[in-house]
Amino acid sequence: IFMNRNEEWEQLKTEYHAVRIPEEGIERIQNAVRRAEMDKKRTQRAKRIRNFGIGAAAAAALVILPNTNQDIAYAMGSLPVIGGLFRVVTVREYTHDDGHNTANVDIPMIVPEDTGTTESASESGAVAQVNKSVEEYTEELITQFERDMQNEGYLGLDVSYETVTDTPDWFTLKITGLMVQASGYEFHRYYNIDRRADSVMQLKDLFPEGADYITPISAEIRKQMREQMKADTAMYFLDDPDMEDSFETIKENQNYYLDADGNLFIAFDEYEVGPGYIGSPVFAIPSEVTETIRKGGAQ
């Protein structure tokens, strides 16, 4: 049976609403993560969570690597060096397996490379602010997981991290979460640090106060979405007034990051602007879109 584009679009909308996580579940997660590029490891993570509990004895464990003793932490062999200017270390690992629900959460801390010690990360400034926020964020996810696993049905949680950008001027840490409950939902949170100003930067901070950055960036994203849909490379919730999730504009503090050259990328979570099969899309914003309003120091 061959369908035209309108029929295919209507079927995709129907399938999307049929398989997505219950709205109240998404609300709870999104409230916790604040709506924290297509992650190539998404399927691998989902399989790892599904297989984690198969044949395993019922067990629950919380492993804490004390950040007050760096020698013990480093001796555990779980402190990968990421980037050349900051060291991101795993200071805690939360795992759970009761034969039915599973979790695997890596909790990182940013450590300045010049010292390489976890104690230095406790000083004031942007690094300390991000470390505190990451700890609170991951604790919220763990707490929500422990609440939700009391319900019937399988629940899986996987949280990992990676450094996206590490230059003398800019640092970006990305936390990736995958919640599996009937179907999978992948979400992200990006932490951006302007190293020159020692400041944590939200999207609005890249622009002067009062500047309208939402309109031009949103227009560029809609343009790219239409181009991809015309080329049949992706499908987005766009230009459909009858669809509740039809994309119109980005949020004031939409997920974003800057690459090593200062280029701006806008990121979305899975299901945020399209069906699950497109993953978590990222859009590169050409410099000419924001060059007249973006702060010179942020480029």
Secondary structure per residue as TSV (DSSP state, phi and psi in degrees):
chain	resnum	aa	ss	phi	psi
A	1	I	-	360.0	123.9
A	2	F	-	-101.5	136.5
A	3	M	-	-117.1	147.0
A	4	N	-	-79.1	175.9
A	5	R	H	-62.8	-37.1
A	6	N	H	-65.6	-41.7
A	7	E	H	-66.4	-39.8
A	8	E	H	-63.9	-41.5
A	9	W	H	-62.6	-44.2
A	10	E	H	-63.8	-37.8
A	11	Q	H	-67.1	-40.9
A	12	L	H	-61.9	-40.6
A	13	K	H	-63.7	-41.2
A	14	T	H	-64.1	-45.0
A	15	E	H	-65.0	-38.6
A	16	Y	H	-60.7	-48.1
A	17	H	H	-70.1	-22.8
A	18	A	H	-78.4	-31.4
A	19	V	H	-107.0	-11.6
A	20	R	S	-68.4	161.2
A	21	I	-	-62.2	144.3
A	22	P	-	-50.8	141.9
A	23	E	H	-56.6	-38.7
A	24	E	H	-67.7	-31.3
A	25	G	H	-68.8	-42.0
A	26	I	H	-63.6	-39.8
A	27	E	H	-59.9	-44.1
A	28	R	H	-64.0	-44.5
A	29	I	H	-64.9	-44.8
A	30	Q	H	-68.4	-32.6
A	31	N	H	-65.3	-35.3
A	32	A	H	-73.7	-39.7
A	33	V	H	-100.2	-7.1
A	34	R	T	59.4	41.2
A	35	R	-	58.2	39.0
A	36	A	-	-42.5	360.0
A	37	E	-	360.0	129.6
A	38	M	-	-23.5	118.7
A	39	D	-	-80.9	114.4
A	40	K	T	-67.2	-16.0
A	41	K	T	-97.8	10.5
A	42	R	H	-60.0	-46.3
A	43	T	H	-65.1	-39.2
A	44	Q	H	-63.7	-41.1
A	45	R	H	-64.0	-42.9
A	46	A	H	-62.2	-43.2
A	47	K	H	-64.7	-38.2
A	48	R	H	-63.7	-41.3
A	49	I	H	-65.7	-44.1
A	50	R	H	-64.7	-36.7
A	51	N	H	-87.2	-12.7
A	52	F	H	-60.3	-38.4
A	53	G	T	-91.8	-6.9
A	54	I	T	-67.5	121.4
A	55	G	T	72.4	5.9
A	56	A	-	-89.8	146.9
A	57	A	-	-71.9	148.7
A	58	A	-	-62.1	126.0
A	59	A	E	-158.8	153.0
A	60	A	E	-141.5	134.4
A	61	A	E	-144.2	140.3
A	62	L	E	-121.6	113.4
A	63	V	E	-101.8	123.0
A	64	I	E	-115.1	123.2
A	65	L	-	-96.8	107.6
A	66	P	-	-62.8	124.1
A	67	N	T	-80.4	5.9
A	68	T	T	-94.8	-4.8
A	69	N	-	-134.9	91.5
A	70	Q	H	-66.0	-30.7
A	71	D	H	-62.4	-43.2
A	72	I	H	-64.4	-44.3
A	73	A	H	-62.6	-46.3
A	74	Y	H	-66.5	-34.2
A	75	A	H	-66.1	-22.6
A	76	M	T	-72.2	-12.7
A	77	G	T	72.2	21.2
A	78	S	-	-116.9	30.8
A	79	L	-	-119.1	76.9
A	80	P	-	-69.7	142.3
A	81	V	-	-86.4	123.0
A	82	I	-	-123.5	115.5
A	83	G	S	84.8	168.6
A	84	G	S	-104.5	-9.3
A	85	L	S	-113.4	-30.5
A	86	F	E	-120.4	149.1
A	87	R	E	-110.1	125.1
A	88	V	E	-104.3	121.7
A	89	V	E	-119.1	148.6
A	90	T	E	-86.5	109.8
A	91	V	E	-97.9	-18.8
A	92	R	E	-145.2	148.8
A	93	E	E	-131.7	127.4
A	94	Y	E	-112.3	123.4
A	95	T	E	-130.5	145.8
A	96	H	E	-144.9	135.9
A	97	D	E	-153.7	108.2
A	98	D	S	-109.1	17.6
A	99	G	S	84.4	-5.1
A	100	H	S	-136.0	-44.2
A	101	N	E	-115.2	141.9
A	102	T	E	-134.3	149.1
A	103	A	E	-147.3	146.2
A	104	N	E	-145.8	103.1
A	105	V	E	-122.6	121.4
A	106	D	E	-99.9	124.6
A	107	I	E	-108.0	113.0
A	108	P	E	-94.2	166.7
A	109	M	E	-139.7	139.1
A	110	I	E	-87.7	130.2
A	111	V	E	-124.5	128.5
A	112	P	E	-58.2	132.8
A	113	E	T	-64.9	-25.7
A	114	D	T	-68.8	-20.7
A	115	T	T	-113.6	-36.8
A	116	G	-	67.7	18.7
A	117	T	-	-114.9	149.6
A	118	T	S	-73.6	-24.3
A	119	E	G	-63.3	-36.6
A	120	S	G	-64.0	-23.0
A	121	A	G	-74.9	-10.6
A	122	S	G	-85.3	-4.5
A	123	E	S	-69.3	166.8
A	124	S	S	-73.3	162.9
A	125	G	S	122.3	-174.5
A	126	A	H	-62.8	-40.0
A	127	V	H	-61.5	-45.7
A	128	A	H	-62.9	-38.4
A	129	Q	H	-64.3	-43.3
A	130	V	H	-67.1	-43.8
A	131	N	H	-58.3	-42.1
A	132	K	H	-65.2	-43.5
A	133	S	H	-64.8	-41.6
A	134	V	H	-62.9	-43.2
A	135	E	H	-62.2	-46.1
A	136	E	H	-64.1	-41.0
A	137	Y	H	-63.0	-48.2
A	138	T	H	-68.1	-34.4
A	139	E	H	-64.3	-37.8
A	140	E	H	-62.1	-42.2
A	141	L	H	-65.0	-41.8
A	142	I	H	-65.0	-44.6
A	143	T	H	-60.7	-43.4
A	144	Q	H	-64.5	-39.8
A	145	F	H	-60.8	-45.2
A	146	E	H	-67.1	-31.1
A	147	R	H	-70.2	-49.5
A	148	D	H	-70.6	-24.7
A	149	M	T	-74.0	-6.9
A	150	Q	T	-75.0	-18.2
A	151	N	S	-78.8	163.5
A	152	E	S	-71.6	151.3
A	153	G	S	101.3	156.9
A	154	Y	-	-72.5	142.4
A	155	L	E	-136.5	130.3
A	156	G	E	-130.9	141.2
A	157	L	E	-133.1	129.0
A	158	D	E	-132.4	124.8
A	159	V	E	-129.0	125.9
A	160	S	E	-134.0	178.6
A	161	Y	E	-146.7	160.9
A	162	E	E	-157.2	152.7
A	163	T	E	-86.4	126.8
A	164	V	E	-92.5	-44.0
A	165	T	E	-139.5	137.0
A	166	D	E	-147.8	97.2
A	167	T	-	-128.8	172.4
A	168	P	S	-60.2	-21.0
A	169	D	S	-104.4	-26.7
A	170	W	E	-144.0	144.8
A	171	F	E	-139.3	133.4
A	172	T	E	-131.6	125.1
A	173	L	E	-110.8	133.1
A	174	K	E	-114.5	129.8
A	175	I	E	-103.8	128.2
A	176	T	E	-116.2	129.2
A	177	G	E	-119.2	145.3
A	178	L	E	-130.6	116.6
A	179	M	E	-106.0	123.5
A	180	V	E	-113.0	117.5
A	181	Q	S	-154.1	95.6
A	182	A	S	74.1	-55.7
A	183	S	S	-133.7	170.1
A	184	G	E	-93.9	148.9
A	185	Y	E	-137.4	116.3
A	186	E	E	-103.3	134.7
A	187	F	E	-139.7	159.6
A	188	H	E	-137.2	155.9
A	189	R	E	-137.8	130.5
A	190	Y	E	-107.7	132.4
A	191	Y	E	-112.5	118.2
A	192	N	E	-113.1	130.3
A	193	I	E	-122.3	124.5
A	194	D	E	-84.7	105.6
A	195	R	T	-69.6	-30.5
A	196	R	T	-66.3	-39.8
A	197	A	T	-93.6	-4.5
A	198	D	T	49.5	55.3
A	199	S	E	-138.2	140.2
A	200	V	E	-79.6	127.9
A	201	M	-	-111.6	117.2
A	202	Q	-	-85.8	168.1
A	203	L	G	-57.0	-41.7
A	204	K	G	-63.1	-23.9
A	205	D	G	-74.2	-10.8
A	206	L	G	-77.4	-8.8
A	207	F	S	-128.1	154.0
A	208	P	-	-61.8	151.7
A	209	E	T	-58.2	130.7
A	210	G	T	90.9	-9.3
A	211	A	-	-71.7	139.4
A	212	D	-	-89.8	93.0
A	213	Y	-	-96.1	-21.1
A	214	I	H	-64.9	-43.6
A	215	T	H	-62.9	-53.1
A	216	P	H	-67.5	-36.6
A	217	I	H	-68.3	-42.8
A	218	S	H	-63.3	-40.7
A	219	A	H	-62.8	-40.5
A	220	E	H	-65.5	-40.5
A	221	I	H	-66.1	-43.7
A	222	R	H	-60.1	-38.8
A	223	K	H	-61.3	-46.9
A	224	Q	H	-65.7	-38.0
A	225	M	H	-59.9	-47.3
A	226	R	H	-63.5	-38.5
A	227	E	H	-63.8	-42.5
A	228	Q	H	-67.8	-38.8
A	229	M	H	-67.7	-38.6
A	230	K	H	-64.0	-34.7
A	231	A	T	-85.2	0.8
A	232	D	T	59.2	33.7
A	233	T	S	-99.5	-11.5
A	234	A	-	-164.2	166.7
A	235	M	-	-132.6	132.6
A	236	Y	-	-127.4	158.6
A	237	F	S	-82.7	91.5
A	238	L	B	-146.4	144.5
A	239	D	S	57.4	36.5
A	240	D	-	-131.6	94.9
A	241	P	T	-63.9	-19.0
A	242	D	T	-84.7	-6.6
A	243	M	-	-101.0	125.8
A	244	E	T	-59.5	-35.7
A	245	D	T	-94.8	12.6
A	246	S	-	-59.2	126.8
A	247	F	B	-73.0	133.3
A	248	E	-	-124.2	-56.1
A	249	T	-	-141.2	159.2
A	250	I	-	-74.9	166.3
A	251	K	-	-81.9	161.9
A	252	E	T	-55.2	-41.6
A	253	N	T	-121.4	55.6
A	254	Q	-	-58.5	149.5
A	255	N	-	-56.1	134.8
A	256	Y	E	-156.5	169.1
A	257	Y	E	-156.0	162.0
A	258	L	E	-110.3	140.8
A	259	D	-	-85.9	-173.8
A	260	A	T	-63.2	-22.2
A	261	D	T	-96.5	5.1
A	262	G	-	83.5	10.3
A	263	N	-	-74.1	143.7
A	264	L	E	-93.0	133.6
A	265	F	E	-127.2	132.4
A	266	I	E	-104.5	129.5
A	267	A	E	-117.4	145.8
A	268	F	-	-126.3	152.6
A	269	D	-	-79.4	165.4
A	270	E	T	-60.7	139.8
A	271	Y	T	73.1	-4.7
A	272	E	T	-71.7	-38.7
A	273	V	S	-130.6	6.0
A	274	G	S	-168.9	173.0
A	275	P	-	-64.8	161.9
A	276	G	G	-58.5	-27.6
A	277	Y	G	-69.1	-16.4
A	278	I	G	-86.0	-3.4
A	279	G	-	72.3	-138.8
A	280	S	S	-112.9	91.4
A	281	P	-	-71.1	148.3
A	282	V	E	-127.9	137.3
A	283	F	E	-119.3	126.3
A	284	A	E	-80.6	127.0
A	285	I	E	-99.9	113.0
A	286	P	-	-55.9	145.7
A	287	S	H	-60.3	-32.3
A	288	E	H	-67.0	-17.0
A	289	V	H	-69.9	-33.8
A	290	T	H	-123.4	2.9
A	291	E	T	-61.6	-26.8
A	292	T	T	-83.9	-13.1
A	293	I	T	-121.8	-13.7
A	294	R	S	-77.7	140.5
A	295	K	-	-59.6	136.7
A	296	G	G	-61.1	-33.6
A	297	G	G	-72.4	-13.8
A	298	A	G	-96.3	-0.7
A	299	Q	-	-92.9	360.0
